[in-house]
Amino acid sequence: MPSQSFTFIDPAGNQAQYTVYDVDRHNEYHWSTDHGDSGYDSTYAQAQTRARTALKSSMTTQRRSNERHP
């Protein structure tokens, strides 16, 4: 399935990627992040927004965990 990957860089300079896949036979756009999050939405824009939001959340959680356990 064709896809497009994006790199997100947070304010601390940490990088991570998310991918949005083209519409499938159920008219859904699947997305995933390299932090293990995934899902699907009815439009490409919604899938991209949700993937980016999930990735930001995962990166924030990971950064806070790293700050507590140096």
Predicted model as a PDB file, atoms N, CA, C, CB and O in Angstrom, pLDDT in the B-factor column:
MODEL        1                                                                  
ATOM      1  N   MET A   1       0.857  -1.177   0.000  1.00 63.00           N  
ATOM      2  CA  MET A   1       0.000   0.000   0.000  1.00 63.00           C  
ATOM      3  C   MET A   1       0.904   1.241   0.000  1.00 63.00           C  
ATOM      4  CB  MET A   1      -0.976  -0.003   1.240  1.00 63.00           C  
ATOM      5  O   MET A   1       1.776   1.345   0.863  1.00 63.00           O  
ATOM      6  N   PRO A   2       0.730   2.174  -0.926  1.00 85.00           N  
ATOM      7  CA  PRO A   2       1.540   3.391  -0.955  1.00 85.00           C  
ATOM      8  C   PRO A   2       1.368   4.197   0.332  1.00 85.00           C  
ATOM      9  CB  PRO A   2       1.166   4.251  -2.171  1.00 85.00           C  
ATOM     10  O   PRO A   2       0.307   4.183   0.958  1.00 85.00           O  
ATOM     11  N   SER A   3       2.423   4.888   0.704  1.00 90.00           N  
ATOM     12  CA  SER A   3       2.373   5.651   1.942  1.00 90.00           C  
ATOM     13  C   SER A   3       3.251   6.883   1.831  1.00 90.00           C  
ATOM     14  CB  SER A   3       2.808   4.789   3.131  1.00 90.00           C  
ATOM     15  O   SER A   3       4.027   7.035   0.887  1.00 90.00           O  
ATOM     16  N   GLN A   4       3.114   7.758   2.814  1.00 95.00           N  
ATOM     17  CA  GLN A   4       3.969   8.921   2.906  1.00 95.00           C  
ATOM     18  C   GLN A   4       4.420   9.044   4.358  1.00 95.00           C  
ATOM     19  CB  GLN A   4       3.234  10.215   2.417  1.00 95.00           C  
ATOM     20  O   GLN A   4       3.598   9.032   5.275  1.00 95.00           O  
ATOM     21  N   SER A   5       5.742   9.162   4.561  1.00 95.00           N  
ATOM     22  CA  SER A   5       6.300   9.284   5.903  1.00 95.00           C  
ATOM     23  C   SER A   5       6.701  10.724   6.166  1.00 95.00           C  
ATOM     24  CB  SER A   5       7.507   8.347   6.083  1.00 95.00           C  
ATOM     25  O   SER A   5       7.104  11.458   5.264  1.00 95.00           O  
ATOM     26  N   PHE A   6       6.579  11.106   7.430  1.00 95.00           N  
ATOM     27  CA  PHE A   6       6.907  12.456   7.865  1.00 95.00           C  
ATOM     28  C   PHE A   6       7.818  12.371   9.084  1.00 95.00           C  
ATOM     29  CB  PHE A   6       5.620  13.273   8.186  1.00 95.00           C  
ATOM     30  O   PHE A   6       7.674  11.473   9.915  1.00 95.00           O  
ATOM     31  N   THR A   7       8.744  13.300   9.183  1.00 94.00           N  
ATOM     32  CA  THR A   7       9.601  13.387  10.364  1.00 94.00           C  
ATOM     33  C   THR A   7       9.127  14.557  11.202  1.00 94.00           C  
ATOM     34  CB  THR A   7      11.107  13.549   9.973  1.00 94.00           C  
ATOM     35  O   THR A   7       8.942  15.662  10.692  1.00 94.00           O  
ATOM     36  N   PHE A   8       8.930  14.312  12.488  1.00 89.00           N  
ATOM     37  CA  PHE A   8       8.521  15.354  13.424  1.00 89.00           C  
ATOM     38  C   PHE A   8       9.702  15.617  14.354  1.00 89.00           C  
ATOM     39  CB  PHE A   8       7.228  14.938  14.234  1.00 89.00           C  
ATOM     40  O   PHE A   8      10.315  14.681  14.867  1.00 89.00           O  
ATOM     41  N   ILE A   9      10.018  16.895  14.568  1.00 89.00           N  
ATOM     42  CA  ILE A   9      11.090  17.284  15.477  1.00 89.00           C  
ATOM     43  C   ILE A   9      10.463  18.129  16.577  1.00 89.00           C  
ATOM     44  CB  ILE A   9      12.236  18.068  14.730  1.00 89.00           C  
ATOM     45  O   ILE A   9       9.860  19.166  16.301  1.00 89.00           O  
ATOM     46  N   ASP A  10      10.605  17.682  17.831  1.00 82.00           N  
ATOM     47  CA  ASP A  10      10.018  18.427  18.937  1.00 82.00           C  
ATOM     48  C   ASP A  10      10.940  19.582  19.345  1.00 82.00           C  
ATOM     49  CB  ASP A  10       9.753  17.492  20.140  1.00 82.00           C  
ATOM     50  O   ASP A  10      12.063  19.674  18.848  1.00 82.00           O  
ATOM     51  N   PRO A  11      10.481  20.464  20.244  1.00 83.00           N  
ATOM     52  CA  PRO A  11      11.282  21.621  20.644  1.00 83.00           C  
ATOM     53  C   PRO A  11      12.646  21.256  21.243  1.00 83.00           C  
ATOM     54  CB  PRO A  11      10.510  22.436  21.637  1.00 83.00           C  
ATOM     55  O   PRO A  11      13.576  22.061  21.190  1.00 83.00           O  
ATOM     56  N   ALA A  12      12.770  20.066  21.803  1.00 79.00           N  
ATOM     57  CA  ALA A  12      14.032  19.627  22.395  1.00 79.00           C  
ATOM     58  C   ALA A  12      14.987  19.053  21.346  1.00 79.00           C  
ATOM     59  CB  ALA A  12      13.766  18.586  23.477  1.00 79.00           C  
ATOM     60  O   ALA A  12      16.119  18.693  21.669  1.00 79.00           O  
ATOM     61  N   GLY A  13      14.530  18.965  20.080  1.00 86.00           N  
ATOM     62  CA  GLY A  13      15.376  18.451  19.015  1.00 86.00           C  
ATOM     63  C   GLY A  13      15.260  16.958  18.785  1.00 86.00           C  
ATOM     64  O   GLY A  13      15.973  16.414  17.941  1.00 86.00           O  
ATOM     65  N   ASN A  14      14.379  16.277  19.514  1.00 84.00           N  
ATOM     66  CA  ASN A  14      14.167  14.844  19.316  1.00 84.00           C  
ATOM     67  C   ASN A  14      13.375  14.626  18.025  1.00 84.00           C  
ATOM     68  CB  ASN A  14      13.424  14.216  20.536  1.00 84.00           C  
ATOM     69  O   ASN A  14      12.454  15.383  17.719  1.00 84.00           O  
ATOM     70  N   GLN A  15      13.739  13.591  17.276  1.00 90.00           N  
ATOM     71  CA  GLN A  15      13.070  13.294  16.015  1.00 90.00           C  
ATOM     72  C   GLN A  15      12.345  11.963  16.079  1.00 90.00           C  
ATOM     73  CB  GLN A  15      14.070  13.287  14.872  1.00 90.00           C  
ATOM     74  O   GLN A  15      12.798  11.025  16.734  1.00 90.00           O  
ATOM     75  N   ALA A  16      11.225  11.892  15.396  1.00 93.00           N  
ATOM     76  CA  ALA A  16      10.482  10.634  15.265  1.00 93.00           C  
ATOM     77  C   ALA A  16       9.673  10.723  13.969  1.00 93.00           C  
ATOM     78  CB  ALA A  16       9.540  10.370  16.523  1.00 93.00           C  
ATOM     79  O   ALA A  16       9.440  11.808  13.438  1.00 93.00           O  
ATOM     80  N   GLN A  17       9.257   9.568  13.480  1.00 95.00           N  
ATOM     81  CA  GLN A  17       8.510   9.531  12.231  1.00 95.00           C  
ATOM     82  C   GLN A  17       7.118   8.963  12.408  1.00 95.00           C  
ATOM     83  CB  GLN A  17       9.254   8.726  11.208  1.00 95.00           C  
ATOM     84  O   GLN A  17       6.851   8.161  13.303  1.00 95.00           O  
ATOM     85  N   TYR A  18       6.235   9.412  11.517  1.00 95.00           N  
ATOM     86  CA  TYR A  18       4.920   8.793  11.394  1.00 95.00           C  
ATOM     87  C   TYR A  18       4.632   8.608   9.917  1.00 95.00           C  
ATOM     88  CB  TYR A  18       3.808   9.652  12.084  1.00 95.00           C  
ATOM     89  O   TYR A  18       5.167   9.320   9.067  1.00 95.00           O  
ATOM     90  N   THR A  19       3.780   7.642   9.628  1.00 97.00           N  
ATOM     91  CA  THR A  19       3.456   7.290   8.252  1.00 97.00           C  
ATOM     92  C   THR A  19       1.948   7.253   8.084  1.00 97.00           C  
ATOM     93  CB  THR A  19       4.083   5.933   7.864  1.00 97.00           C  
ATOM     94  O   THR A  19       1.231   6.733   8.939  1.00 97.00           O  
ATOM     95  N   VAL A  20       1.468   7.808   6.973  1.00 97.00           N  
ATOM     96  CA  VAL A  20       0.053   7.746   6.611  1.00 97.00           C  
ATOM     97  C   VAL A  20      -0.026   6.977   5.294  1.00 97.00           C  
ATOM     98  CB  VAL A  20      -0.593   9.196   6.487  1.00 97.00           C  
ATOM     99  O   VAL A  20       0.646   7.314   4.319  1.00 97.00           O  
ATOM    100  N   TYR A  21      -0.849   5.954   5.287  1.00 96.00           N  
ATOM    101  CA  TYR A  21      -0.998   5.087   4.119  1.00 96.00           C  
ATOM    102  C   TYR A  21      -2.190   5.523   3.276  1.00 96.00           C  
ATOM    103  CB  TYR A  21      -1.160   3.620   4.550  1.00 96.00           C  
ATOM    104  O   TYR A  21      -3.165   6.065   3.798  1.00 96.00           O  
ATOM    105  N   ASP A  22      -2.107   5.285   1.982  1.00 94.00           N  
ATOM    106  CA  ASP A  22      -3.219   5.606   1.094  1.00 94.00           C  
ATOM    107  C   ASP A  22      -4.475   4.835   1.494  1.00 94.00           C  
ATOM    108  CB  ASP A  22      -2.847   5.297  -0.362  1.00 94.00           C  
ATOM    109  O   ASP A  22      -4.408   3.830   2.203  1.00 94.00           O  
ATOM    110  N   VAL A  23      -5.602   5.319   1.031  1.00 93.00           N  
ATOM    111  CA  VAL A  23      -6.902   4.737   1.368  1.00 93.00           C  
ATOM    112  C   VAL A  23      -6.916   3.243   1.010  1.00 93.00           C  
ATOM    113  CB  VAL A  23      -8.048   5.489   0.627  1.00 93.00           C  
ATOM    114  O   VAL A  23      -6.388   2.831  -0.023  1.00 93.00           O  
ATOM    115  N   ASP A  24      -7.528   2.458   1.880  1.00 94.00           N  
ATOM    116  CA  ASP A  24      -7.615   1.016   1.636  1.00 94.00           C  
ATOM    117  C   ASP A  24      -8.986   0.666   1.047  1.00 94.00           C  
ATOM    118  CB  ASP A  24      -7.368   0.222   2.951  1.00 94.00           C  
ATOM    119  O   ASP A  24      -9.782   1.552   0.735  1.00 94.00           O  
ATOM    120  N   ARG A  25      -9.239  -0.589   0.905  1.00 94.00           N  
ATOM    121  CA  ARG A  25     -10.502  -1.021   0.269  1.00 94.00           C  
ATOM    122  C   ARG A  25     -11.734  -0.698   1.118  1.00 94.00           C  
ATOM    123  CB  ARG A  25     -10.459  -2.523  -0.004  1.00 94.00           C  
ATOM    124  O   ARG A  25     -12.862  -0.774   0.630  1.00 94.00           O  
ATOM    125  N   HIS A  26     -11.518  -0.334   2.400  1.00 95.00           N  
ATOM    126  CA  HIS A  26     -12.621   0.050   3.285  1.00 95.00           C  
ATOM    127  C   HIS A  26     -12.759   1.572   3.363  1.00 95.00           C  
ATOM    128  CB  HIS A  26     -12.404  -0.535   4.694  1.00 95.00           C  
ATOM    129  O   HIS A  26     -13.483   2.100   4.207  1.00 95.00           O  
ATOM    130  N   ASN A  27     -12.049   2.267   2.465  1.00 95.00           N  
ATOM    131  CA  ASN A  27     -12.043   3.733   2.442  1.00 95.00           C  
ATOM    132  C   ASN A  27     -11.526   4.329   3.753  1.00 95.00           C  
ATOM    133  CB  ASN A  27     -13.448   4.255   2.160  1.00 95.00           C  
ATOM    134  O   ASN A  27     -12.069   5.316   4.250  1.00 95.00           O  
ATOM    135  N   GLU A  28     -10.474   3.724   4.309  1.00 97.00           N  
ATOM    136  CA  GLU A  28      -9.847   4.201   5.539  1.00 97.00           C  
ATOM    137  C   GLU A  28      -8.374   4.485   5.276  1.00 97.00           C  
ATOM    138  CB  GLU A  28     -10.010   3.167   6.685  1.00 97.00           C  
ATOM    139  O   GLU A  28      -7.722   3.812   4.478  1.00 97.00           O  
ATOM    140  N   TYR A  29      -7.876   5.488   5.960  1.00 97.00           N  
ATOM    141  CA  TYR A  29      -6.461   5.851   5.879  1.00 97.00           C  
ATOM    142  C   TYR A  29      -5.787   5.397   7.174  1.00 97.00           C  
ATOM    143  CB  TYR A  29      -6.273   7.402   5.648  1.00 97.00           C  
ATOM    144  O   TYR A  29      -6.053   5.939   8.247  1.00 97.00           O  
ATOM    145  N   HIS A  30      -4.931   4.417   7.062  1.00 97.00           N  
ATOM    146  CA  HIS A  30      -4.220   3.917   8.228  1.00 97.00           C  
ATOM    147  C   HIS A  30      -2.985   4.768   8.472  1.00 97.00           C  
ATOM    148  CB  HIS A  30      -3.834   2.435   8.045  1.00 97.00           C  
ATOM    149  O   HIS A  30      -2.402   5.321   7.540  1.00 97.00           O  
ATOM    150  N   TRP A  31      -2.598   4.865   9.730  1.00 97.00           N  
ATOM    151  CA  TRP A  31      -1.403   5.603  10.093  1.00 97.00           C  
ATOM    152  C   TRP A  31      -0.673   4.840  11.194  1.00 97.00           C  
ATOM    153  CB  TRP A  31      -1.756   7.047  10.550  1.00 97.00           C  
ATOM    154  O   TRP A  31      -1.273   4.030  11.900  1.00 97.00           O  
ATOM    155  N   SER A  32       0.612   5.101  11.333  1.00 97.00           N  
ATOM    156  CA  SER A  32       1.413   4.499  12.398  1.00 97.00           C  
ATOM    157  C   SER A  32       2.579   5.424  12.725  1.00 97.00           C  
ATOM    158  CB  SER A  32       1.926   3.086  11.985  1.00 97.00           C  
ATOM    159  O   SER A  32       2.973   6.267  11.919  1.00 97.00           O  
ATOM    160  N   THR A  33       3.118   5.245  13.923  1.00 95.00           N  
ATOM    161  CA  THR A  33       4.290   6.016  14.342  1.00 95.00           C  
ATOM    162  C   THR A  33       5.407   5.049  14.697  1.00 95.00           C  
ATOM    163  CB  THR A  33       3.958   6.946  15.550  1.00 95.00           C  
ATOM    164  O   THR A  33       5.164   3.872  14.962  1.00 95.00           O  
ATOM    165  N   ASP A  34       6.631   5.556  14.699  1.00 93.00           N  
ATOM    166  CA  ASP A  34       7.730   4.681  15.084  1.00 93.00           C  
ATOM    167  C   ASP A  34       7.810   4.496  16.600  1.00 93.00           C  
ATOM    168  CB  ASP A  34       9.043   5.237  14.560  1.00 93.00           C  
ATOM    169  O   ASP A  34       8.738   3.862  17.102  1.00 93.00           O  
ATOM    170  N   HIS A  35       6.838   5.050  17.329  1.00 90.00           N  
ATOM    171  CA  HIS A  35       6.704   4.821  18.771  1.00 90.00           C  
ATOM    172  C   HIS A  35       5.675   3.732  19.062  1.00 90.00           C  
ATOM    173  CB  HIS A  35       6.308   6.122  19.485  1.00 90.00           C  
ATOM    174  O   HIS A  35       5.390   3.433  20.222  1.00 90.00           O  
ATOM    175  N   GLY A  36       5.113   3.133  17.992  1.00 93.00           N  
ATOM    176  CA  GLY A  36       4.191   2.019  18.170  1.00 93.00           C  
ATOM    177  C   GLY A  36       2.718   2.373  18.155  1.00 93.00           C  
ATOM    178  O   GLY A  36       1.871   1.491  18.293  1.00 93.00           O  
ATOM    179  N   ASP A  37       2.399   3.635  17.991  1.00 94.00           N  
ATOM    180  CA  ASP A  37       0.991   4.040  17.903  1.00 94.00           C  
ATOM    181  C   ASP A  37       0.474   3.756  16.499  1.00 94.00           C  
ATOM    182  CB  ASP A  37       0.817   5.548  18.256  1.00 94.00           C  
ATOM    183  O   ASP A  37       1.237   3.796  15.534  1.00 94.00           O  
ATOM    184  N   SER A  38      -0.814   3.470  16.383  1.00 96.00           N  
ATOM    185  CA  SER A  38      -1.412   3.271  15.060  1.00 96.00           C  
ATOM    186  C   SER A  38      -2.914   3.453  15.143  1.00 96.00           C  
ATOM    187  CB  SER A  38      -1.070   1.872  14.501  1.00 96.00           C  
ATOM    188  O   SER A  38      -3.503   3.429  16.224  1.00 96.00           O  
ATOM    189  N   GLY A  39      -3.524   3.636  13.979  1.00 97.00           N  
ATOM    190  CA  GLY A  39      -4.970   3.796  13.926  1.00 97.00           C  
ATOM    191  C   GLY A  39      -5.400   4.036  12.496  1.00 97.00           C  
ATOM    192  O   GLY A  39      -4.636   3.809  11.558  1.00 97.00           O  
ATOM    193  N   TYR A  40      -6.626   4.496  12.334  1.00 95.00           N  
ATOM    194  CA  TYR A  40      -7.154   4.801  11.011  1.00 95.00           C  
ATOM    195  C   TYR A  40      -8.215   5.885  11.127  1.00 95.00           C  
ATOM    196  CB  TYR A  40      -7.737   3.534  10.342  1.00 95.00           C  
ATOM    197  O   TYR A  40      -8.831   6.070  12.176  1.00 95.00           O  
ATOM    198  N   ASP A  41      -8.409   6.591  10.032  1.00 97.00           N  
ATOM    199  CA  ASP A  41      -9.392   7.662   9.975  1.00 97.00           C  
ATOM    200  C   ASP A  41     -10.044   7.673   8.607  1.00 97.00           C  
ATOM    201  CB  ASP A  41      -8.744   9.025  10.281  1.00 97.00           C  
ATOM    202  O   ASP A  41      -9.591   6.991   7.688  1.00 97.00           O  
ATOM    203  N   SER A  42     -11.108   8.449   8.475  1.00 96.00           N  
ATOM    204  CA  SER A  42     -11.863   8.470   7.223  1.00 96.00           C  
ATOM    205  C   SER A  42     -11.277   9.406   6.174  1.00 96.00           C  
ATOM    206  CB  SER A  42     -13.279   8.865   7.498  1.00 96.00           C  
ATOM    207  O   SER A  42     -11.622   9.293   4.997  1.00 96.00           O  
ATOM    208  N   THR A  43     -10.395  10.335   6.571  1.00 96.00           N  
ATOM    209  CA  THR A  43      -9.742  11.213   5.598  1.00 96.00           C  
ATOM    210  C   THR A  43      -8.241  11.231   5.839  1.00 96.00           C  
ATOM    211  CB  THR A  43     -10.317  12.646   5.677  1.00 96.00           C  
ATOM    212  O   THR A  43      -7.765  10.955   6.941  1.00 96.00           O  
ATOM    213  N   TYR A  44      -7.510  11.561   4.786  1.00 95.00           N  
ATOM    214  CA  TYR A  44      -6.054  11.648   4.885  1.00 95.00           C  
ATOM    215  C   TYR A  44      -5.645  12.709   5.912  1.00 95.00           C  
ATOM    216  CB  TYR A  44      -5.438  11.973   3.507  1.00 95.00           C  
ATOM    217  O   TYR A  44      -4.755  12.475   6.730  1.00 95.00           O  
ATOM    218  N   ALA A  45      -6.294  13.864   5.867  1.00 95.00           N  
ATOM    219  CA  ALA A  45      -5.964  14.956   6.786  1.00 95.00           C  
ATOM    220  C   ALA A  45      -6.192  14.551   8.240  1.00 95.00           C  
ATOM    221  CB  ALA A  45      -6.795  16.198   6.454  1.00 95.00           C  
ATOM    222  O   ALA A  45      -5.372  14.863   9.105  1.00 95.00           O  
ATOM    223  N   GLN A  46      -7.293  13.863   8.516  1.00 97.00           N  
ATOM    224  CA  GLN A  46      -7.561  13.408   9.883  1.00 97.00           C  
ATOM    225  C   GLN A  46      -6.513  12.389  10.330  1.00 97.00           C  
ATOM    226  CB  GLN A  46      -8.974  12.795   9.980  1.00 97.00           C  
ATOM    227  O   GLN A  46      -6.049  12.424  11.470  1.00 97.00           O  
ATOM    228  N   ALA A  47      -6.145  11.489   9.428  1.00 97.00           N  
ATOM    229  CA  ALA A  47      -5.138  10.483   9.764  1.00 97.00           C  
ATOM    230  C   ALA A  47      -3.806  11.147  10.069  1.00 97.00           C  
ATOM    231  CB  ALA A  47      -4.977   9.472   8.619  1.00 97.00           C  
ATOM    232  O   ALA A  47      -3.128  10.765  11.023  1.00 97.00           O  
ATOM    233  N   GLN A  48      -3.426  12.127   9.276  1.00 95.00           N  
ATOM    234  CA  GLN A  48      -2.162  12.824   9.505  1.00 95.00           C  
ATOM    235  C   GLN A  48      -2.192  13.579  10.830  1.00 95.00           C  
ATOM    236  CB  GLN A  48      -1.865  13.792   8.351  1.00 95.00           C  
ATOM    237  O   GLN A  48      -1.221  13.541  11.586  1.00 95.00           O  
ATOM    238  N   THR A  49      -3.277  14.252  11.113  1.00 96.00           N  
ATOM    239  CA  THR A  49      -3.403  14.994  12.370  1.00 96.00           C  
ATOM    240  C   THR A  49      -3.362  14.053  13.569  1.00 96.00           C  
ATOM    241  CB  THR A  49      -4.705  15.807  12.384  1.00 96.00           C  
ATOM    242  O   THR A  49      -2.667  14.320  14.549  1.00 96.00           O  
ATOM    243  N   ARG A  50      -4.098  12.963  13.492  1.00 96.00           N  
ATOM    244  CA  ARG A  50      -4.129  12.023  14.608  1.00 96.00           C  
ATOM    245  C   ARG A  50      -2.769  11.366  14.828  1.00 96.00           C  
ATOM    246  CB  ARG A  50      -5.188  10.954  14.367  1.00 96.00           C  
ATOM    247  O   ARG A  50      -2.352  11.182  15.972  1.00 96.00           O  
ATOM    248  N   ALA A  51      -2.077  11.014  13.755  1.00 96.00           N  
ATOM    249  CA  ALA A  51      -0.743  10.413  13.868  1.00 96.00           C  
ATOM    250  C   ALA A  51       0.226  11.393  14.509  1.00 96.00           C  
ATOM    251  CB  ALA A  51      -0.219   9.976  12.484  1.00 96.00           C  
ATOM    252  O   ALA A  51       0.996  11.017  15.393  1.00 96.00           O  
ATOM    253  N   ARG A  52       0.195  12.640  14.074  1.00 94.00           N  
ATOM    254  CA  ARG A  52       1.087  13.661  14.627  1.00 94.00           C  
ATOM    255  C   ARG A  52       0.777  13.904  16.104  1.00 94.00           C  
ATOM    256  CB  ARG A  52       0.960  14.978  13.831  1.00 94.00           C  
ATOM    257  O   ARG A  52       1.693  14.047  16.913  1.00 94.00           O  
ATOM    258  N   THR A  53      -0.495  13.950  16.454  1.00 94.00           N  
ATOM    259  CA  THR A  53      -0.890  14.152  17.850  1.00 94.00           C  
ATOM    260  C   THR A  53      -0.429  12.988  18.723  1.00 94.00           C  
ATOM    261  CB  THR A  53      -2.412  14.320  17.958  1.00 94.00           C  
ATOM    262  O   THR A  53       0.096  13.201  19.816  1.00 94.00           O  
ATOM    263  N   ALA A  54      -0.622  11.766  18.250  1.00 94.00           N  
ATOM    264  CA  ALA A  54      -0.189  10.588  19.003  1.00 94.00           C  
ATOM    265  C   ALA A  54       1.322  10.588  19.174  1.00 94.00           C  
ATOM    266  CB  ALA A  54      -0.642   9.299  18.300  1.00 94.00           C  
ATOM    267  O   ALA A  54       1.827  10.255  20.246  1.00 94.00           O  
ATOM    268  N   LEU A  55       2.043  10.960  18.126  1.00 92.00           N  
ATOM    269  CA  LEU A  55       3.496  10.980  18.194  1.00 92.00           C  
ATOM    270  C   LEU A  55       3.980  12.038  19.179  1.00 92.00           C  
ATOM    271  CB  LEU A  55       4.090  11.234  16.811  1.00 92.00           C  
ATOM    272  O   LEU A  55       4.884  11.772  19.971  1.00 92.00           O  
ATOM    273  N   LYS A  56       3.397  13.223  19.143  1.00 90.00           N  
ATOM    274  CA  LYS A  56       3.766  14.278  20.089  1.00 90.00           C  
ATOM    275  C   LYS A  56       3.539  13.809  21.525  1.00 90.00           C  
ATOM    276  CB  LYS A  56       2.957  15.567  19.811  1.00 90.00           C  
ATOM    277  O   LYS A  56       4.380  14.032  22.396  1.00 90.00           O  
ATOM    278  N   SER A  57       2.415  13.168  21.766  1.00 91.00           N  
ATOM    279  CA  SER A  57       2.105  12.673  23.099  1.00 91.00           C  
ATOM    280  C   SER A  57       3.120  11.624  23.550  1.00 91.00           C  
ATOM    281  CB  SER A  57       0.695  12.089  23.130  1.00 91.00           C  
ATOM    282  O   SER A  57       3.599  11.666  24.683  1.00 91.00           O  
ATOM    283  N   SER A  58       3.441  10.693  22.668  1.00 88.00           N  
ATOM    284  CA  SER A  58       4.423   9.654  22.995  1.00 88.00           C  
ATOM    285  C   SER A  58       5.796  10.251  23.271  1.00 88.00           C  
ATOM    286  CB  SER A  58       4.520   8.637  21.859  1.00 88.00           C  
ATOM    287  O   SER A  58       6.493   9.828  24.193  1.00 88.00           O  
ATOM    288  N   MET A  59       6.177  11.233  22.468  1.00 88.00           N  
ATOM    289  CA  MET A  59       7.480  11.867  22.655  1.00 88.00           C  
ATOM    290  C   MET A  59       7.538  12.632  23.972  1.00 88.00           C  
ATOM    291  CB  MET A  59       7.786  12.808  21.488  1.00 88.00           C  
ATOM    292  O   MET A  59       8.563  12.619  24.654  1.00 88.00           O  
ATOM    293  N   THR A  60       6.450  13.294  24.331  1.00 82.00           N  
ATOM    294  CA  THR A  60       6.397  14.023  25.599  1.00 82.00           C  
ATOM    295  C   THR A  60       6.500  13.056  26.771  1.00 82.00           C  
ATOM    296  CB  THR A  60       5.101  14.848  25.699  1.00 82.00           C  
ATOM    297  O   THR A  60       7.238  13.303  27.725  1.00 82.00           O  
ATOM    298  N   THR A  61       5.760  11.959  26.698  1.00 77.00           N  
ATOM    299  CA  THR A  61       5.803  10.953  27.768  1.00 77.00           C  
ATOM    300  C   THR A  61       7.208  10.373  27.896  1.00 77.00           C  
ATOM    301  CB  THR A  61       4.783   9.823  27.498  1.00 77.00           C  
ATOM    302  O   THR A  61       7.718  10.215  29.006  1.00 77.00           O  
ATOM    303  N   GLN A  62       7.823  10.062  26.783  1.00 72.00           N  
ATOM    304  CA  GLN A  62       9.171   9.493  26.798  1.00 72.00           C  
ATOM    305  C   GLN A  62      10.180  10.498  27.355  1.00 72.00           C  
ATOM    306  CB  GLN A  62       9.585   9.055  25.381  1.00 72.00           C  
ATOM    307  O   GLN A  62      11.051  10.129  28.143  1.00 72.00           O  
ATOM    308  N   ARG A  63      10.068  11.759  26.952  1.00 68.00           N  
ATOM    309  CA  ARG A  63      10.987  12.792  27.430  1.00 68.00           C  
ATOM    310  C   ARG A  63      10.851  12.968  28.943  1.00 68.00           C  
ATOM    311  CB  ARG A  63      10.722  14.132  26.706  1.00 68.00           C  
ATOM    312  O   ARG A  63      11.852  13.092  29.648  1.00 68.00           O  
ATOM    313  N   ARG A  64       9.622  12.979  29.437  1.00 68.00           N  
ATOM    314  CA  ARG A  64       9.410  13.134  30.887  1.00 68.00           C  
ATOM    315  C   ARG A  64       9.975  11.933  31.645  1.00 68.00           C  
ATOM    316  CB  ARG A  64       7.902  13.300  31.204  1.00 68.00           C  
ATOM    317  O   ARG A  64      10.552  12.085  32.722  1.00 68.00           O  
ATOM    318  N   SER A  65       9.805  10.759  31.082  1.00 67.00           N  
ATOM    319  CA  SER A  65      10.350   9.551  31.711  1.00 67.00           C  
ATOM    320  C   SER A  65      11.869   9.616  31.760  1.00 67.00           C  
ATOM    321  CB  SER A  65       9.896   8.289  30.952  1.00 67.00           C  
ATOM    322  O   SER A  65      12.477   9.245  32.765  1.00 67.00           O  
ATOM    323  N   ASN A  66      12.477  10.080  30.689  1.00 63.00           N  
ATOM    324  CA  ASN A  66      13.945  10.200  30.634  1.00 63.00           C  
ATOM    325  C   ASN A  66      14.454  11.251  31.608  1.00 63.00           C  
ATOM    326  CB  ASN A  66      14.402  10.550  29.214  1.00 63.00           C  
ATOM    327  O   ASN A  66      15.544  11.109  32.161  1.00 63.00           O  
ATOM    328  N   GLU A  67      13.666  12.316  31.825  1.00 65.00           N  
ATOM    329  CA  GLU A  67      14.060  13.356  32.764  1.00 65.00           C  
ATOM    330  C   GLU A  67      14.042  12.847  34.197  1.00 65.00           C  
ATOM    331  CB  GLU A  67      13.146  14.560  32.629  1.00 65.00           C  
ATOM    332  O   GLU A  67      14.857  13.273  35.015  1.00 65.00           O  
ATOM    333  N   ARG A  68      13.123  11.940  34.510  1.00 68.00           N  
ATOM    334  CA  ARG A  68      13.020  11.382  35.856  1.00 68.00           C  
ATOM    335  C   ARG A  68      14.067  10.307  36.118  1.00 68.00           C  
ATOM    336  CB  ARG A  68      11.637  10.810  36.074  1.00 68.00           C  
ATOM    337  O   ARG A  68      14.465  10.087  37.262  1.00 68.00           O  
ATOM    338  N   HIS A  69      14.513   9.635  35.052  1.00 66.00           N  
ATOM    339  CA  HIS A  69      15.449   8.517  35.179  1.00 66.00           C  
ATOM    340  C   HIS A  69      16.662   8.748  34.283  1.00 66.00           C  
ATOM    341  CB  HIS A  69      14.758   7.180  34.818  1.00 66.00           C  
ATOM    342  O   HIS A  69      16.821   8.078  33.263  1.00 66.00           O  
ATOM    343  N   PRO A  70      17.527   9.708  34.669  1.00 59.00           N  
ATOM    344  CA  PRO A  70      18.670  10.023  33.803  1.00 59.00           C  
ATOM    345  C   PRO A  70      19.684   8.903  33.695  1.00 59.00           C  
ATOM    346  CB  PRO A  70      19.356  11.248  34.301  1.00 59.00           C  
ATOM    347  O   PRO A  70      20.689   9.044  32.997  1.00 59.00           O  
TER     348      PRO A  70                                                      
ENDMDL                                                                          
END                                                                             
